[in-house]
Amino acid sequence: MEIRYFDHAATTMVNPAVLEEMLPYLKEKYGNPSSLYTLGREAKRAIEEARKRVADILNCEPNEVYFTAGGSESDNMALKGLAHSNYNKGKHIITSKIEHPAVLHTCKALEKQGFRITYLNVNKDGIVDLNELRRSIRNDTILISIMFVNNEIGTIEPIEEIAKIAKMYNITFHTDAVQACRTYSY
């Protein structure tokens, strides 16, 4: 009997090329990258090389790349960090009703801390209405967070347009692009 796995959006096996590249660091070169001994320095070099490779793909600087345990931790860190670092500018955040739970749960936690969240509706295809987004912007809006590709229905949001709107109003824009990395080939 052949078994097929259809939930690659939730999790998937490690790409064989990635596994091959990682094996030395899982078996022989498992040093603490914060340490001074040889294994640690080798691990640190590998991390910095990986950071540079990711930065090249994303067209950014290596010091702008942070590694976390996964997308949920990244969303949580980004939203809370952005919200709290801009607290003196305002307490309003805009997101959509169909974001990943990592974003929705973080927004609920931020609401308990005094932030106001606007949850945008989406159309029948799961697309955010850009006019509703514009109407939701207030003087105290500090952050817009809309996922690039929805993990449940595969909707691809108009991220470039959303980013332009955010920039026009000088609002920080965050996107959960985890699924986009699986959708687009770089």
N, C-alpha and C positions, 0 to 999 in steps of 0.2 A: 504494500500500500504506500502510495506517495503522499507525503504531508506537505501542505503549502501553508506558509505563514503570510497573512495579509495585513498585519498591523505594523508595518515598518515605520509609520509615522510616530508610533509610541516608543518603539525600541527596535533595534536591528542588530544583527551580528556585526562584529568588527570587520571592517574591510580587510581582506587578506594582506594588502600592501601595508596598511597601518599596523596590523599585527606583526608582520615581519620586521618592520622598523622598530616597534616597541619591545619585541622579545629580549633584546640584549639588556634593556633597562628593567625588565621584569625578572630576569634570571641572573645576570652577572654584574651589571652596572647599576645596581639598585641603591646607590648612595643617596644620602640626604643632601639635596642641592644647596642647603644653607650651611653645610659644614665645610671645613678646610681640607679634609683628607682627599686622596686621589679619586675615590669613587664619587664623592660628593661633587668635586669639581667637574668630573665627566658628566654627571647628571645635570649640573647647572649649565654647562655648555650646550647640552642637548635641548634643554628647555629654552635657552636663549635663541638657539637656531630655529626651533619650532615657532617661537614668537615672531622671529623675522619672516619666516615663511608665511605665517598667517597674515602678518602685516602686509606683505607683498600682495597676497590675494585680495585683501580688503582695501588696498591702496591707502594705507595709513602708516604711521610711525610705529616701530616695535614697542615703544614705551606707552602706546595707547591700547595695547593688547593685554588683557587680564585673563588668566585661566581660572576657571572655577570647576566644581564637581559636575555641573550641568546647567541646563537652561533655566530651571526653576531658581536655583541659587543666584544665577546671573540677573534674572528679572528682579528678584527680591532686593539684591544689592543695589542695582541701578535705580529702581524706583524710590526706595527709602533714602538712598544717598542723594539723589537729585532733589527729592522733596525736602529733606531736612537742610540741605545746603542752600536752598532757595527760600526757606521759611520766611525770611524777612522781606521777600519780594511779593509773597502771596501764598495762598493755601488752596488754590483751585487746580485740579487735575482733570484732564479729559481722557477717557478711554472708551472702548466699545463693550457692549454686552456679551460679545462672543470671544473675548480674549481667553488665553490659556489660564487655567486656575491659578498658576503662579502669579500672574498679574492681578487677577480679580481678588485673590485672597490678600495680596499685599495692599491693594487699594482699600479693602475692607478694614485692614489693620490701620492704615493711615487715617481713615475716617474716624476711628476711635481716638486718634491723636489730634483731632481737630481739623483735618484737611477735608475739603469738600470735593466730591468726585462727581463728574457728569459721565454717565454711562450712555453712549450713543447707540441708537438703534441701527440696525442694518437692513438692507432691502432683502427680497426673497432669495437673492443669490449670495447673501452674506457680505455685501459691500457697504462700507460706511458712506453715508450721504455727506458729501463735502460741504453742501450748504448748511446742513445741521451742525457740522463741525464749526464752520465759521460763526454761526449764530450762538454757539455755546461758549465761545471765547469771551472772557471777562477781563477786566483790568488786573485782577489778581490771579489769572491763569499762569502757572509756572511750568506746566508739563503736559504734553500730549503723548500718549502711549497707545499705539495701534500696531498689532502684529502684522508682519509682512505676508505670511502664508498661514492660513488657519489650519491647525493640526487635526481638526475633525472633518471639515468639509472641503478643504483644499482651496478655498477662496484666496485669490491674490489681490490684496488691497492696493489702491493707488498711492503707494508710498511716496513717490516723487512729488505728487501734488500735495500730499499731506505735509511733507517736509517743507515745501515752498510756503504753504500757509503758515506753518509754525515760524519759519524764518521771517516772514513778512511782519509777524506780530512779536518777534523777538522772544519766542517761547521755545524752551528746550523740547526736542523731539526724541522719543525713544521708540525703537521697534524691536520686538522679539522676532528675530530672523532665523531661529533654529530650523524651522521647516523649509525656509528658503534655501538654506545650505543643502538640503536634501533634494530640493526641487530643481534648482539651477545648477548647471555644470560650469565650474569656474576654470 
